[in-house]
Amino acid sequence: MKSMPTVEEIIARFDPISLAEMDGVKLQSRTDTKFAFRETDLPKYLEALMPDYRLLEVDGVRGVSYRSLYFDTPELKHFLDHHNGRVFRSKTRFREYIGSGLCFLEVKRKTGRGGTDKVRRREPSIPEVLTADQQAFIVEASGCPDHLHAVLWNHFTRLTLVHRTRAERLTIDRGLRFSTPDGTAALEGICVAELKESRADRCSPFAALMKASGNRPSGMSKYCVGMLLLGLAPKRNTFKPLLLRLEHLRRAA
């Protein structure tokens, strides 16, 4: 029996798309749908997606390493808003595209009915403490006047796929790690995919692939998962089904 090619062999066969070309599919206002699946399934999924998507290539490299630093209030309001199911909520982070020199301060807001807005600006590096100017930018973008402090780091490698004709992007993250000065945790053997569309219209090839494979949307936040895995979450009841799902995937990986 012929063995399945490796992820690296498969992504080398995708038609590439550059950052400049991808500017037309930024989707700063969009509908996001997340999925989690076993990393061992990634090769067959990529093979199935190749006819419909191009793969982001930066300086000849396919697959970019990221690191992010999440900020929250002293009371962890952003985490609790997510746990408590608030329709209108925000999340603040710095994100660095490792090796590219690009770093951004980003504020993501849930706007109701599944919508997401993202506002960002370029920064020279990721700070441990916010400047007054950065704090003012966050207040204007999020509407949250509370002072924020650094809470959680995460690292991962991302594949970014762009549909050939639809306003649709798909990111697939693997090697997810979370850390604070007091500890580390990882989602070993699990990929987290996020489908980004101008609106959810059930025409996405990836959504159809997930449905055919029995993978339901997970509705997960990497920030919240990291807080849970590191034992930093003040509440966890809402996330128990997600944690059970992730544990099942980890054991099956």
C-alpha positions as CSV (number, residue, x, y, z in Angstrom):
1,M,0.0,0.0,0.0
2,K,1.3,3.4,-1.0
3,S,1.9,5.6,2.0
4,M,0.4,9.1,2.4
5,P,2.9,11.9,1.5
6,T,4.1,14.1,4.4
7,V,2.6,17.5,5.1
8,E,5.7,19.1,3.7
9,E,5.5,17.2,0.5
10,I,1.9,18.1,0.0
11,I,2.2,21.8,0.8
12,A,5.0,22.0,-1.8
13,R,2.5,21.1,-4.5
14,F,0.0,23.8,-3.7
15,D,-0.2,26.8,-6.0
16,P,1.2,29.7,-4.0
17,I,-0.3,33.1,-3.2
18,S,1.8,36.1,-2.0
19,L,1.0,38.5,0.9
20,A,0.4,41.2,-1.7
21,E,-2.1,39.1,-3.6
22,M,-3.8,38.1,-0.3
23,D,-4.5,41.8,0.5
24,G,-7.8,41.5,-1.3
25,V,-9.0,38.8,1.1
26,K,-8.1,40.4,4.4
27,L,-11.7,39.9,5.8
28,Q,-11.2,42.2,8.8
29,S,-15.0,42.0,9.2
30,R,-16.0,38.4,8.8
31,T,-17.6,35.3,10.1
32,D,-15.2,32.9,11.8
33,T,-15.8,29.1,12.3
34,K,-13.2,27.0,14.2
35,F,-12.6,23.3,14.0
36,A,-10.2,21.0,15.8
37,F,-8.9,17.7,14.4
38,R,-6.1,15.2,14.7
39,E,-2.8,16.2,13.2
40,T,-2.5,12.8,11.6
41,D,-5.6,13.7,9.5
42,L,-3.9,16.8,8.1
43,P,-2.3,15.2,5.0
44,K,-5.5,13.8,3.7
45,Y,-7.4,17.0,4.3
46,L,-4.7,19.0,2.5
47,E,-4.9,16.7,-0.5
48,A,-8.6,17.1,-0.6
49,L,-8.4,21.0,-0.4
50,M,-5.6,21.4,-3.0
51,P,-7.9,21.9,-6.1
52,D,-9.9,24.8,-4.4
53,Y,-7.2,26.7,-2.5
54,R,-3.8,28.4,-2.9
55,L,-1.3,28.4,-0.1
56,L,0.4,31.5,1.3
57,E,4.1,31.7,0.6
58,V,6.4,34.3,2.2
59,D,10.0,34.6,1.0
60,G,9.8,31.1,-0.4
61,V,8.6,29.6,2.9
62,R,5.2,27.9,3.2
63,G,4.1,27.7,6.9
64,V,4.8,30.7,9.1
65,S,5.7,30.5,12.8
66,Y,3.8,32.9,15.1
67,R,4.0,34.0,18.7
68,S,1.3,36.0,20.5
69,L,1.0,37.7,23.8
70,Y,-2.6,38.1,25.2
71,F,-3.6,40.9,27.5
72,D,-6.5,40.9,29.9
73,T,-7.8,42.9,32.9
74,P,-6.7,42.0,36.4
75,E,-10.1,40.3,36.8
76,L,-9.7,38.4,33.5
77,K,-12.7,40.1,32.0
78,H,-12.0,39.0,28.5
79,F,-11.8,35.4,29.5
80,L,-14.9,35.6,31.6
81,D,-16.9,37.3,28.9
82,H,-16.1,34.4,26.6
83,H,-16.9,31.8,29.3
84,N,-20.2,33.5,30.1
85,G,-21.2,33.7,26.5
86,R,-21.4,37.4,26.1
87,V,-22.3,38.2,22.5
88,F,-20.4,41.4,22.4
89,R,-16.8,40.9,23.7
90,S,-13.2,41.7,22.8
91,K,-9.8,40.2,22.9
92,T,-6.4,42.0,22.8
93,R,-3.1,40.5,21.7
94,F,0.2,41.3,20.1
95,R,1.2,39.0,17.3
96,E,4.6,38.5,15.7
97,Y,5.3,36.8,12.4
98,I,8.6,35.2,13.4
99,G,11.4,35.8,10.9
100,S,9.5,38.5,9.0
101,G,10.0,41.5,11.2
102,L,6.3,42.0,11.3
103,C,4.5,42.6,14.6
104,F,1.0,43.9,15.2
105,L,-1.2,45.0,18.1
106,E,-4.6,43.5,17.4
107,V,-8.1,44.0,19.0
108,K,-10.7,41.4,17.9
109,R,-14.4,42.1,18.7
110,K,-17.3,39.8,18.5
111,T,-20.1,41.9,17.1
112,G,-23.1,39.5,17.5
113,R,-24.6,36.8,15.3
114,G,-21.2,35.3,14.8
115,G,-19.6,38.4,13.3
116,T,-16.0,39.4,14.1
117,D,-14.2,42.7,13.6
118,K,-10.4,43.0,13.8
119,V,-8.5,46.3,14.2
120,R,-4.7,46.3,14.2
121,R,-1.7,48.5,13.9
122,R,2.0,47.8,13.3
123,E,4.3,47.7,16.3
124,P,8.1,47.4,16.5
125,S,8.0,44.5,19.0
126,I,5.9,42.7,21.6
127,P,6.0,44.6,24.9
128,E,5.4,43.1,28.4
129,V,3.8,46.4,29.5
130,L,1.5,48.6,27.4
131,T,2.4,52.2,26.7
132,A,-0.1,54.9,27.2
133,D,-0.5,55.2,23.4
134,Q,-1.1,51.5,23.1
135,Q,-3.7,51.5,25.9
136,A,-5.5,54.4,24.2
137,F,-5.6,52.5,20.9
138,I,-7.1,49.5,22.7
139,V,-9.7,51.5,24.5
140,E,-10.9,53.2,21.2
141,A,-11.0,49.8,19.4
142,S,-12.6,47.8,22.1
143,G,-14.6,50.2,24.1
144,C,-13.1,48.6,27.3
145,P,-11.5,51.4,29.5
146,D,-10.0,48.9,32.0
147,H,-6.2,48.7,32.2
148,L,-4.8,45.6,30.7
149,H,-1.7,43.5,31.6
150,A,0.1,40.6,29.9
151,V,-1.4,37.2,30.7
152,L,-0.4,34.4,28.3
153,W,2.0,33.6,25.5
154,N,1.3,31.2,22.7
155,H,3.3,29.8,19.8
156,F,2.3,27.9,16.7
157,T,3.0,27.2,13.1
158,R,0.3,28.3,10.6
159,L,-0.7,27.3,7.1
160,T,-2.9,29.9,5.4
161,L,-5.0,28.8,2.5
162,V,-7.0,31.2,0.2
163,H,-9.9,30.1,-1.9
164,R,-9.3,30.5,-5.6
165,T,-12.6,32.4,-6.3
166,R,-14.5,32.9,-3.0
167,A,-13.8,35.6,-0.4
168,E,-12.6,32.9,2.0
169,R,-9.4,32.2,4.0
170,L,-8.6,29.1,6.0
171,T,-5.8,29.0,8.6
172,I,-4.6,25.7,10.1
173,D,-2.5,25.9,13.2
174,R,-0.3,23.1,14.6
175,G,2.3,22.8,17.3
176,L,0.3,24.9,19.7
177,R,2.1,25.8,22.9
178,F,1.1,28.1,25.8
179,S,3.3,29.7,28.5
180,T,3.6,32.0,31.4
181,P,6.6,32.7,33.6
182,D,5.2,29.9,35.8
183,G,4.6,27.1,33.4
184,T,4.0,25.7,29.9
185,A,1.3,23.5,28.2
186,A,0.8,22.2,24.7
187,L,-2.0,20.8,22.4
188,E,0.0,17.9,21.1
189,G,-1.2,16.1,18.1
190,I,-4.1,18.5,17.4
191,C,-4.6,21.1,14.6
192,V,-6.9,24.1,15.1
193,A,-8.5,25.4,11.8
194,E,-10.3,28.7,11.5
195,L,-12.5,29.3,8.5
196,K,-12.9,33.0,7.7
197,E,-15.7,34.1,5.4
198,S,-17.4,37.4,4.5
199,R,-20.5,35.5,5.5
200,A,-21.3,31.9,6.3
201,D,-23.2,30.6,3.2
202,R,-22.4,26.8,3.4
203,C,-20.4,26.9,0.1
204,S,-17.0,26.5,1.6
205,P,-15.2,23.3,0.4
206,F,-13.5,23.1,3.8
207,A,-16.8,23.3,5.7
208,A,-18.1,20.5,3.5
209,L,-15.0,18.4,4.1
210,M,-15.4,18.9,7.9
211,K,-19.0,17.9,7.7
212,A,-18.3,14.8,5.6
213,S,-15.5,13.8,8.1
214,G,-17.9,14.2,11.1
215,N,-16.0,17.2,12.5
216,R,-18.3,19.7,14.1
217,P,-17.4,23.4,14.7
218,S,-15.5,23.7,18.0
219,G,-16.1,27.3,18.9
220,M,-12.8,27.5,20.7
221,S,-10.5,30.3,21.7
222,K,-6.8,29.6,21.8
223,Y,-6.5,32.2,24.6
224,C,-9.1,30.4,26.7
225,V,-7.7,26.9,26.0
226,G,-4.3,28.1,27.1
227,M,-5.7,29.5,30.3
228,L,-7.5,26.2,31.0
229,L,-4.6,24.0,30.3
230,L,-2.3,26.1,32.5
231,G,-4.8,26.1,35.4
232,L,-5.3,29.9,35.3
233,A,-9.0,29.9,34.4
234,P,-11.2,31.3,37.2
235,K,-14.2,29.4,35.6
236,R,-14.3,26.3,33.4
237,N,-17.8,24.9,33.3
238,T,-18.7,26.2,29.9
239,F,-15.6,24.7,28.4
240,K,-15.9,21.2,29.8
241,P,-17.4,19.8,26.5
242,L,-14.5,21.4,24.6
243,L,-11.9,20.0,27.0
244,L,-13.4,16.5,26.7
245,R,-13.3,16.8,22.9
246,L,-9.7,18.0,22.9
247,E,-8.7,15.2,25.3
248,H,-10.4,12.6,23.0
249,L,-8.5,14.0,20.0
250,R,-5.2,13.9,21.9
251,R,-5.7,10.3,22.9
252,A,-6.6,9.3,19.4
253,A,-3.8,11.2,17.7
